[in-house]
Amino acid sequence: MPMFDVGRLREDVSFEAELRGQRLRFASRFGLFSPRAVDEGTRLLLDQIDVRPEDDCLDLGCGYGAIGLTLARLAPQGRTVLVDRDVVAVEYARRNVEANGIGNAEVVLGDGFWGLEGRRFDLVASNLPAKAGNEALYLLLADARASLRPGGRCAVVTLSGMRRFIERALEELFGNYEKVKQGRMHTVAVAEVPVSGSGDSPR
């Protein structure tokens, strides 16, 4: 007897979740990250970060869109961009934006900040992939710093074993670091662009 019903595995996975008081519906599929439910790290990040109604937000590495859809709901006067390099993730994120009737969000196919040159944000949020490697993560954080307006925030969640690297990287790039919450497996950290700065990357 086969282990799985292949036809059923190809079907969409559908579920609902309440994130920061927002009830959202998601379609996903096997092969995407955490396809059956919103993962613990994403929930921890969303529970801890400050989102202002007028913020222009970026969900970096959006998957099927749990972070980005929540940010768009919490910042109705701003514009939220969701970006991912996985074409399947982008397709599902677009479906989920439409299914939830969110009009202030757009989904972009791109690798990190590739294709987002010139876009400026008040908040960049990401559930950083542990397997990306320190060099790739440092580049993402450097690009996040360059894309943020003065006073803008970069909020990330990582496996707690990565917290020392993230602390050092954010201190180097932003000049500040705040460990907002350390959970059982994940740590949420935030860094902010100084209001007196230009918002450009440090040299």
Beta strands, then each sheet from edge to edge (+ up, - down):
strand 1: 13-19
strand 2: 22-28
strand 3: 57-60
strand 4: 80-84
strand 5: 105-109
strand 6: 121-127
strand 7: 148-159
strand 8: 178-182
strand 9: 186-192
sheet 1: 1+ 2-
sheet 2: 5+ 4+ 3+ 6+ 7+ 9- 8+
end
